[in-house]
Amino acid sequence: MFSGCCEKKFEVEPVEVIYSDGKSYVCPDLSLYDMKVPLSYINDTIGISLEANEVMFAVAHFGSLVGCCPTDIRIDDFVQI
């Protein structure tokens, strides 16, 4: 894996990409954003049947901040740099 050769191993680092027309973008976009995801969508996509608290526990286990809405799971996805 290439990341093992870098100074800070296994960390995601943003890179500025500059196109020939002068436009530039920073990739990947590591900014915070909110997602409102219906519990039914999560269960149907994965093919399982979990309660809201079980999904929240699983998502939090992967390092995301989670809050619960009445019928939806609210996920504040963030990447710590």
TADACOR-V995468 format. One record per helix or strand of 3 or more residues. SS is the DSSP state (hx for helix, st for strand). FROM is the first residue (numbers start at 0). TO is the last residue. If there is no record, write none. Layout:
ss: <SS/SS>
from: <FROM/FROM>
to: <TO/TO>
This chain:
ss: <hx/st/st/st/hx/hx/st/st>
from: <1/14/23/32/38/51/64/71>
to: <4/17/26/37/45/60/67/76>
